[in-house]
Structure formats: structure tokens, C-alpha cells
Amino acid sequence: GKLFRWPDLQHPAELKPLCECQSFGVADGPTVCCNPYHFSRLCGPESPPPPYSRLSPNDEQKPLDLSDSTLSYTETEATNSPNVTPGDFSDASTSPDAMKRSHWCNVAYWEHRTRVGRLYTVYEQSVSIFYDLPQGNGFCLGQLNLENRSETVRRTRSKIGYGILLSKEPDGVWAYNRSEHPIFVNSPTLDIPNCRTLIVRKVMPGYSIKVFDYEKSCLLQHAAELDYTDGPYDPNSVRISFAKGWGPCYSRQFITSCPCWLEILLSNNR
């Protein structure tokens, strides 16, 4: 990883294997994957939490152990496949096998205050959400049409590229930034408990972040008299914007001011 992707890498603990690698979580297997594109870097907090924080963000940086994972595509295959055109993809949410299982989230795509397209229901343990991906299954934002798009939205859509890989894992939901531009994330379990300041995390290309922690969510939902002032509060909603940030550190105060963003609506069924 240090040789091929991240010259500033200091320790293996900074890396997280991607859930789609076949050797991910296989104990005592005959081979060990060393493909640097089957790993991502962990996105840690930009500043340490205050001493009164009840939940430490360091928990999200532990290595994961996952089994029964399959490899549907890799970044190298996606960029080097000569026989696949950008339009070749399938909608995994409507396959017969997927319909037999219960879903774990719905994904809504928004442009400013307008939702574009239908809700995308996710049944598989991981899903790619992208604008233009030569190979692979998932939610293709490039196929969603909307009349009279602004130039700002058009420019931002062109930056989505390979987008993100969203995966449900034993300790929570992870997002891996596969694009060439940063993404920005907010969720109830990324916020500091009882803090009235919205926390939006910037995730650089090649990095992963745990966007939702199930254990923290249970603690927060049982906390006494949580007071939220920024409109209706959904304890199971994750918001991710492409290329443009929002919140106290940005000119855009609300995510509805971002040109292109996602709302991940998590199911109560774990």
C-alpha cells in the first residue's frame, strides 16, 4: 500500500480491507491478499473529542473481521476492462434473488432540494453508488434524468465518477470513497453526544469511514431528552454529499444547498 498508493502510510492499522475482497476475513486461508486496491485508509477524526464525550470515535478505527464476502469487481478491473462500456451495469435491487431477502437500507439521490429518481432499495451486503463505472452492479446516478439542471449540478455530477462503496458490516455501515474527489458525511453516530454543533466529516479519495455505528445508535436512542434544533431528526439517516461540503465550516449551512447528495435511510432490521 505504501509503495503503490499512499507514500505517507505509517502503520497497517491505518488500513481497512474492503468487504468485496475474497480473502477478507478468511481465517487461516491458503493465500493472503496484498492488492493495495483491495484496501482503503481509515478516516479518523480531524480533531480529538472533548473530554466529556461519552463515545470515543477511536472505536471506528479498529480492523474488521468479516466472512462470506465476494469480489464482484476491483478498481483495476474497472479501469482496465476493454470490453465493457460505461452503460453496462445491472440494477441489483430488482433481481429475483434480492427480492427474497429483507433490505437493510434505502438510498435517495438529491440535487439541492429535489429528489431525483426513485428510492433505491439495497438487499446485498454492499452496494456501489456511482455516476460512471465501467464494470459492476449498483445504483447508477448517471442514468437519472432531470430537466433544467443548473451548471453547478452538472459540474458536481461530473465529479462523482466511481462514487462510493457502501457496505453493511458487523459493527456498522461503512462508506469507501472510490471517486477522485472528497465526499462529506454526517450521521447521528458521528455527532458528539449532546453537542449542538453539526459535525460533517470530510473523506478524501481512497479513505473509508464508519458512517453508522449500531451500538452507538442504541445508546443515543436511549439517552434522556436529546434536544435537536435543526428540524426533524431521524436517528437512522446518513447524509453524504459529493465534492461539496456543508455545515459550520462551509458557506453552505444545510445539505439541501449541496448540488448532489445522498440520503441513506437505514432499516430497523439489523
C-alpha positions in Angstrom: 0.0 0.0 0.0 2.8 2.4 0.8 4.6 1.6 -2.4 1.6 1.8 -4.8 -0.9 4.1 -3.2 0.0 6.0 0.0 3.7 7.0 0.4 2.8 8.6 3.8 1.3 5.3 5.2 2.9 4.6 8.7 1.2 1.5 10.1 -1.1 -1.4 8.9 -3.7 -0.3 11.5 -4.4 2.7 9.2 -5.8 0.3 6.6 -9.1 -1.4 6.3 -9.7 -4.3 3.9 -12.6 -3.8 1.6 -15.6 -6.2 2.0 -15.6 -7.3 -1.6 -12.2 -9.0 -1.5 -12.5 -12.8 -1.5 -9.8 -13.2 1.2 -11.4 -10.6 3.5 -12.0 -12.2 6.9 -10.9 -15.7 5.9 -9.1 -17.2 8.8 -6.1 -19.4 8.1 -6.7 -19.3 4.3 -4.1 -20.6 1.9 -3.5 -17.2 0.4 -3.4 -13.6 1.8 -4.4 -10.7 -0.5 -1.8 -8.0 -0.9 -3.6 -6.0 -3.6 -3.4 -2.4 -2.4 -6.7 -1.6 -4.2 -8.5 -4.1 -2.0 -7.8 -1.8 1.0 -8.7 1.7 2.0 -7.3 4.1 4.5 -9.3 4.8 7.7 -10.7 8.2 8.0 -10.1 9.4 11.6 -11.5 12.5 13.4 -9.9 15.7 12.3 -9.6 16.8 16.0 -9.8 14.9 19.3 -13.2 14.7 21.0 -13.8 16.9 24.1 -13.1 15.2 27.4 -16.8 14.9 28.3 -17.6 12.9 25.2 -19.2 9.6 26.2 -18.5 7.9 22.9 -14.9 7.7 21.6 -14.5 7.9 17.8 -11.4 5.7 18.1 -13.7 2.7 18.1 -14.4 3.2 14.5 -10.7 2.7 13.6 -10.4 -0.9 14.7 -9.7 -3.6 12.0 -12.8 -5.5 10.9 -13.3 -9.2 10.6 -15.9 -10.3 8.0 -16.7 -13.5 6.3 -18.8 -14.7 3.3 -17.6 -11.8 1.2 -17.4 -12.0 -2.6 -15.4 -10.0 -5.1 -17.6 -8.6 -7.9 -15.0 -6.1 -9.3 -11.9 -4.2 -8.4 -10.7 -0.8 -9.3 -8.1 -2.1 -11.6 -10.6 -4.3 -13.4 -13.0 -1.4 -13.7 -10.4 0.9 -15.3 -8.7 -1.7 -17.5 -11.6 -3.7 -18.8 -11.5 -3.2 -22.6 -14.8 -4.9 -23.5 -17.2 -3.1 -21.1 -18.9 0.3 -21.8 -19.9 2.7 -19.1 -23.6 1.9 -19.7 -23.1 -1.8 -18.9 -24.5 -2.3 -15.4 -27.4 -4.1 -13.8 -29.8 -3.0 -11.1 -29.1 -5.3 -8.2 -32.1 -4.1 -6.2 -34.6 -5.7 -8.5 -33.0 -9.1 -9.1 -35.2 -12.1 -8.1 -32.7 -13.4 -5.5 -32.5 -10.0 -3.9 -36.3 -9.6 -3.6 -36.4 -12.8 -1.4 -34.2 -11.1 1.3 -35.1 -8.2 3.6 -33.5 -4.9 2.7 -31.1 -3.0 5.1 -31.4 0.4 3.6 -32.9 2.7 1.0 -30.9 5.3 -0.9 -32.3 8.6 -2.1 -30.4 10.8 -4.5 -30.9 14.6 -4.3 -29.9 17.6 -6.2 -30.3 20.6 -3.9 -33.9 20.3 -2.6 -35.1 18.0 -5.4 -35.1 14.2 -5.1 -34.2 12.7 -8.4 -35.3 9.2 -9.3 -36.9 6.5 -7.1 -35.7 5.2 -3.8 -33.0 2.5 -4.4 -33.5 -0.5 -2.1 -30.4 -2.3 -1.0 -30.6 -6.1 -0.2 -26.9 -7.1 -0.8 -24.4 -6.5 2.0 -22.6 -3.9 -0.1 -23.7 -1.6 -2.9 -21.8 0.7 -5.3 -23.3 4.2 -5.9 -21.7 5.8 -8.9 -22.1 8.1 -11.9 -19.9 6.2 -14.4 -18.4 2.8 -13.6 -17.3 0.6 -16.5 -17.9 -2.7 -14.6 -20.1 -3.7 -11.6 -23.6 -3.6 -10.2 -25.2 -0.9 -8.2 -27.0 2.4 -8.2 -26.0 4.4 -11.3 -26.7 8.1 -10.8 -25.7 8.9 -14.4 -28.9 7.2 -15.5 -31.1 9.6 -13.6 -32.6 12.3 -15.8 -33.8 15.7 -14.7 -34.8 18.7 -16.8 -33.2 22.1 -16.5 -30.2 21.1 -14.3 -28.1 24.0 -13.2 -24.5 24.3 -14.3 -23.3 23.8 -10.7 -25.1 20.5 -10.5 -23.7 19.4 -13.9 -20.2 20.1 -12.8 -20.6 18.3 -9.5 -22.2 15.3 -11.2 -19.1 15.0 -13.4 -17.0 14.7 -10.2 -18.9 11.7 -8.8 -17.1 9.2 -11.0 -16.8 5.8 -9.3 -18.6 7.3 -6.3 -18.8 5.3 -3.1 -18.9 1.7 -1.9 -21.5 1.4 0.9 -21.3 -1.8 3.0 -23.2 -3.2 6.0 -20.7 -4.9 8.3 -21.0 -6.5 11.8 -20.1 -3.3 13.6 -21.9 -0.8 11.4 -22.2 0.7 8.0 -19.1 1.8 6.1 -18.5 4.1 3.2 -15.5 3.9 0.9 -14.7 6.9 -1.3 -13.9 5.5 -4.7 -14.0 8.8 -6.5 -11.3 11.3 -7.3 -12.9 14.0 -5.1 -13.8 14.2 -1.4 -17.1 13.2 0.0 -18.7 14.8 3.1 -20.6 12.7 5.7 -23.0 13.4 8.6 -24.9 10.9 10.7 -26.2 10.6 14.2 -23.4 8.4 15.4 -20.7 10.7 14.0 -22.0 13.6 16.0 -20.7 14.1 19.6 -23.5 13.3 22.1 -25.3 16.3 23.5 -23.3 18.6 21.2 -25.4 21.2 19.4 -22.9 21.7 16.6 -23.4 19.7 13.4 -20.3 17.6 12.6 -19.6 16.9 8.9 -16.6 14.7 8.1 -14.6 15.2 5.0 -13.5 11.9 3.5 -10.7 12.0 0.9 -10.4 9.6 -2.1 -9.2 6.2 -1.1 -10.4 6.5 2.5 -13.2 4.7 4.4 -15.3 5.9 7.3 -17.8 4.2 9.5 -20.9 6.3 8.7 -23.2 4.5 11.2 -22.4 2.6 14.4 -25.2 0.3 15.6 -24.1 0.2 19.2 -23.7 4.0 19.5 -27.1 4.4 17.8 -28.7 2.2 20.6 -27.0 4.3 23.3 -28.1 7.6 21.6 -31.7 6.4 21.2 -31.9 5.5 24.9 -30.3 8.8 26.1 -32.6 11.1 28.1 -34.1 14.2 26.5 -31.9 14.6 23.4 -32.7 18.1 22.1 -32.3 18.7 18.3 -32.9 22.2 16.9 -32.2 21.7 13.2 -35.6 20.4 12.2 -36.9 16.8 12.2 -34.4 14.3 13.5 -34.1 10.8 12.0 -31.8 8.5 14.1 -31.3 6.1 11.2 -30.5 8.6 8.4 -27.0 9.1 7.0 -26.3 12.0 4.6 -23.4 12.1 2.1 -22.6 14.9 -0.3 -20.3 14.6 -3.3 -17.4 17.2 -3.7 -19.2 20.0 -1.8 -19.4 20.2 2.0 -21.9 21.9 4.3 -22.2 22.9 7.9 -20.5 25.4 10.2 -17.2 25.2 8.3 -18.7 25.9 4.9 -20.7 28.5 3.1 -23.5 26.0 2.7 -25.2 25.7 6.1 -27.6 22.9 5.0 -27.1 19.8 2.9 -30.1 20.9 0.7 -27.7 23.6 -0.6 -25.3 20.9 -1.9 -25.6 20.2 -5.7 -25.5 16.3 -5.4 -26.1 14.3 -2.2 -27.4 11.0 -0.9 -29.7 10.2 1.9 -29.1 6.7 3.3 -32.3 5.5 5.1 -31.3 2.6 7.3 -33.8 -0.1 8.2 -34.5 -1.0 11.8 -33.8 -4.7 10.9 -30.2 -5.5 11.5 
